[in-house]
């Protein structure tokens, strides 16, 4: 099944645009979980069990697993396997932000798919050479960084550039390029909720068939209503509203999973009011 079909299927099945970021930082895990043999995986397993009926995607951030070395890699692999077994309709987005050329890009792509991911985040700074290995298989997807949610993103992304079509902001040029790069329908964009007007402009440019991953709601201060109204397409789909800390670390106590489940369902209901 093509990636875009899988994503649409997940959003319709759970009636949800929620993407839970599994940013399972060992330093922030509840004390009740730290004594287990595999604390990151055990934490993730409980979060997944509590949230799987309220989400369309999970997004493990590789940084929090890589820093733990081999144990972290094992936890990441087990987490993805567990998602596939317990929530097979939910999409797994590997937040890797890869971007390189030639054989290096091919190796990165093989590594991401070997872990079992359905999709990956990519940095487009090196151009189409760095993205092609990830786009060859239309059953796999990619989200390209376009206009990110961090404050200093504008230092580069808001630059005025000259393009064949005339003057443009750099992030809008990336969005235009992505429309030509993603000919298999498996390339989406990352645009932050903290820049609602830019999100609106990008959605208007790319139309309703391109998925947009939207971080920045909650802890970073982005407006949920603006993210949904500006990011979703005309059918109220193909926006993925990401929440990490506000769900997985909602409660540091032994009931962390229960609180995460409640938070995911509350976010889903809040989003659906604006769709």
C-alpha positions as CSV (number, residue, x, y, z in Angstrom):
1,X,0.0,0.0,0.0
2,X,1.3,3.5,-0.9
3,X,2.4,5.6,2.1
4,X,-0.2,8.3,1.5
5,X,-2.9,5.7,1.5
6,X,-1.7,4.3,4.8
7,X,-1.6,7.7,6.3
8,X,-5.1,8.6,5.2
9,X,-6.3,5.2,6.4
10,X,-4.8,5.8,9.8
11,X,-6.4,9.2,10.1
12,X,-9.8,8.0,9.1
13,X,-9.7,4.8,11.2
14,X,-9.0,6.6,14.5
15,X,-10.6,9.9,13.4
16,X,-7.4,11.6,14.4
17,X,-4.7,13.9,13.3
18,X,-2.6,13.3,16.4
19,X,1.0,12.3,16.1
20,X,2.7,11.4,19.4
21,X,6.4,12.2,19.5
22,X,8.2,9.4,21.4
23,X,11.0,11.7,22.6
24,X,11.8,9.3,25.4
25,X,14.6,11.1,27.1
26,X,16.1,8.8,29.7
27,X,16.7,11.8,32.0
28,X,12.9,12.5,32.0
29,X,11.5,9.0,32.4
30,X,9.4,8.4,35.6
31,X,11.3,6.9,38.5
32,X,8.8,4.0,38.5
33,X,10.2,2.9,35.1
34,X,13.9,3.3,35.6
35,X,14.4,0.0,37.5
36,X,13.2,-2.1,34.6
37,X,15.7,-3.9,32.3
38,X,14.7,-1.8,29.3
39,X,13.3,1.5,30.6
40,X,13.0,3.3,27.3
41,X,11.1,0.4,25.6
42,X,9.0,-0.2,28.7
43,X,8.0,3.5,28.9
44,X,7.2,3.5,25.2
45,X,5.2,0.3,25.4
46,X,2.9,1.7,28.1
47,X,2.5,5.0,26.2
48,X,1.6,3.2,23.0
49,X,-0.9,0.9,24.8
50,X,-2.6,4.0,26.3
51,X,-2.7,6.1,23.2
52,X,-2.9,3.8,20.1
53,X,-6.7,4.3,19.5
54,X,-6.4,8.1,19.6
55,X,-3.5,8.7,17.1
56,X,-2.6,8.4,13.5
57,X,1.2,8.3,13.9
58,X,4.0,7.9,16.3
59,X,7.3,9.8,15.8
60,X,10.3,8.5,17.7
61,X,13.1,11.0,17.7
62,X,16.3,9.2,17.0
63,X,18.5,11.5,19.1
64,X,17.0,10.2,22.4
65,X,17.9,6.6,21.4
66,X,21.3,7.2,19.8
67,X,22.6,8.9,22.9
68,X,21.9,5.7,24.8
69,X,24.2,3.7,22.5
70,X,23.4,0.1,21.7
71,X,20.7,-0.1,24.3
72,X,19.0,2.9,22.8
73,X,19.1,1.4,19.3
74,X,17.6,-1.8,20.7
75,X,14.9,0.1,22.5
76,X,14.0,2.0,19.2
77,X,13.9,-1.2,17.2
78,X,11.7,-2.9,19.8
79,X,9.4,0.1,20.0
80,X,8.8,0.1,16.2
81,X,8.2,-3.6,16.2
82,X,5.7,-3.2,19.1
83,X,3.8,-0.5,17.2
84,X,3.6,-2.7,14.2
85,X,2.2,-5.5,16.3
86,X,-0.2,-3.6,18.6
87,X,-1.3,-0.7,16.3
88,X,-0.6,-1.9,12.7
89,X,-2.7,0.8,11.1
90,X,-0.7,3.6,12.8
91,X,2.1,5.2,10.8
92,X,5.7,5.3,12.3
93,X,7.7,8.4,11.4
94,X,11.3,8.2,12.3
95,X,12.4,11.7,13.2
96,X,16.0,11.5,11.9
97,X,16.4,14.7,9.9
98,X,18.9,13.1,7.6
99,X,20.4,14.9,4.7
100,X,23.5,13.8,2.7
101,X,24.5,12.7,-0.8
102,X,25.4,9.6,-2.8
103,X,26.1,6.4,-1.1
104,X,25.8,8.1,2.3
105,X,22.1,9.0,1.7
106,X,21.5,5.4,0.4
107,X,23.0,4.0,3.5
108,X,20.9,6.3,5.7
109,X,17.7,5.3,3.8
110,X,18.5,1.6,4.2
111,X,19.1,2.0,7.9
112,X,15.8,3.8,8.5
113,X,13.8,1.2,6.6
114,X,15.6,-1.6,8.2
115,X,14.4,-0.3,11.6
116,X,10.9,-0.7,10.3
117,X,9.9,3.0,9.9
118,X,7.2,3.9,7.4
119,X,8.5,7.5,7.0
120,X,11.4,9.7,7.9
121,X,12.1,13.4,8.3
122,X,14.7,14.9,6.0
123,X,16.8,18.1,5.7
124,X,16.6,19.4,2.1
125,X,19.6,21.7,2.2
126,X,21.7,19.4,-0.1
127,X,18.9,19.2,-2.7
128,X,17.2,16.3,-4.5
129,X,20.4,14.1,-4.5
130,X,20.0,13.7,-0.7
131,X,16.3,12.9,-0.9
132,X,16.1,10.5,-3.8
133,X,17.1,7.3,-1.9
134,X,14.2,7.9,0.5
135,X,11.6,8.5,-2.2
136,X,12.2,5.5,-4.5
137,X,9.7,3.3,-2.7
138,X,6.2,4.8,-2.7
139,X,5.2,2.6,0.3
140,X,7.6,4.8,2.3
141,X,7.2,8.5,3.0
142,X,9.3,11.5,3.9
143,X,8.7,14.9,5.5
144,X,11.1,17.6,4.4
145,X,11.9,20.5,6.7
146,X,10.3,23.6,5.3
147,X,9.4,26.2,7.9
148,X,10.4,24.9,11.3
149,X,8.9,25.8,14.7
150,X,12.1,26.9,16.4
151,X,12.7,30.7,16.7
152,X,16.0,30.8,14.9
153,X,14.6,28.9,11.9
154,X,13.8,32.2,10.3
155,X,17.5,33.1,10.1
156,X,17.7,30.9,6.9
157,X,14.1,30.0,6.1
158,X,12.8,33.5,5.8
159,X,15.6,34.7,3.5
160,X,14.5,36.4,0.3
161,X,15.8,34.4,-2.7
162,X,15.6,34.7,-6.5
163,X,14.0,31.7,-8.2
164,X,13.1,30.9,-11.8
165,X,9.6,32.0,-10.9
166,X,10.6,35.2,-9.3
167,X,11.4,36.5,-5.8
168,X,10.4,34.2,-3.0
169,X,11.0,33.3,0.6
170,X,13.4,30.4,0.9
171,X,10.8,28.2,2.8
172,X,8.3,28.8,0.0
173,X,10.9,27.8,-2.6
174,X,11.5,24.6,-0.7
175,X,7.7,23.9,-0.7
176,X,7.6,24.5,-4.5
177,X,10.6,22.2,-5.0
178,X,9.0,19.5,-2.9
179,X,6.0,19.4,-5.2
180,X,8.3,18.4,-8.1
181,X,10.5,16.2,-6.0
182,X,7.6,14.1,-4.5
183,X,6.3,12.8,-7.8
184,X,5.3,9.5,-6.1
185,X,3.0,11.3,-3.7
186,X,5.1,10.3,-0.7
187,X,6.8,13.6,0.1
188,X,5.3,15.9,2.8
189,X,6.5,19.0,4.5
190,X,7.3,20.0,8.1
191,X,5.8,23.4,9.0
192,X,5.6,24.6,12.6
193,X,2.4,25.7,14.4
194,X,4.4,28.6,15.7
195,X,4.3,30.2,12.3
196,X,0.6,30.1,11.4
197,X,0.6,32.5,8.5
198,X,3.5,30.7,6.9
199,X,1.6,27.4,7.4
200,X,-1.4,28.9,5.7
201,X,0.7,30.0,2.8
202,X,2.3,26.6,2.4
203,X,-1.0,24.8,2.4
204,X,-2.4,27.2,-0.2
205,X,0.6,26.6,-2.4
206,X,0.9,22.8,-2.3
207,X,-2.8,22.1,-2.3
208,X,-4.7,19.4,-0.5
209,X,-2.8,16.2,-1.5
210,X,0.4,17.0,0.4
211,X,0.7,15.9,4.0
212,X,2.1,18.5,6.5
213,X,3.7,17.5,9.8
214,X,3.0,20.3,12.3
215,X,5.2,20.5,15.5
216,X,5.1,23.4,17.9
217,X,1.7,23.1,19.6
218,X,1.7,23.1,23.3
219,X,5.1,23.5,25.0
220,X,6.4,25.7,22.1
221,X,3.3,28.0,22.2
222,X,1.7,27.3,18.8
223,X,-2.1,27.8,18.4
224,X,-3.9,24.5,18.0
225,X,-6.8,26.1,16.2
226,X,-4.6,27.9,13.7
227,X,-2.6,24.7,13.1
228,X,-5.6,22.7,12.2
229,X,-7.5,25.4,10.2
230,X,-4.3,26.4,8.3
231,X,-2.7,23.0,8.0
232,X,-5.5,20.5,7.2
233,X,-6.8,20.1,3.7
234,X,-10.3,20.7,2.5
235,X,-11.4,17.3,3.9
236,X,-9.9,18.0,7.3
237,X,-7.1,15.5,6.7
238,X,-3.3,15.2,5.9
239,X,-2.2,17.5,8.7
240,X,-0.4,15.7,11.5
241,X,-0.4,17.7,14.8
242,X,2.6,16.5,16.7
243,X,2.7,16.5,20.5
244,X,5.6,15.1,22.5
245,X,6.2,16.4,26.0
246,X,2.6,17.4,26.6
247,X,1.5,13.8,26.2
248,X,4.3,11.5,27.2
249,X,5.6,13.6,30.1
250,X,2.2,14.9,31.3
251,X,2.6,13.1,34.6
252,X,6.0,12.0,36.1
253,X,4.3,9.5,38.5
254,X,3.4,5.8,38.2
255,X,0.2,6.7,36.4
256,X,2.1,8.4,33.5
257,X,0.6,6.1,30.9
258,X,-3.0,6.7,32.0
259,X,-2.4,10.5,31.9
260,X,-0.8,10.2,28.5
261,X,-3.8,8.4,27.2
262,X,-6.1,11.0,28.6
263,X,-4.0,13.8,27.1
264,X,-3.9,12.1,23.6
265,X,-7.7,11.7,23.6
266,X,-8.2,15.3,24.8
267,X,-5.9,16.6,22.0
268,X,-7.8,14.5,19.5
269,X,-11.1,15.9,20.6
270,X,-9.8,19.5,20.6
271,X,-8.4,19.1,17.1
272,X,-11.6,17.6,15.8
273,X,-13.6,20.6,16.9
274,X,-11.6,22.7,14.4
275,X,-11.5,20.2,11.4
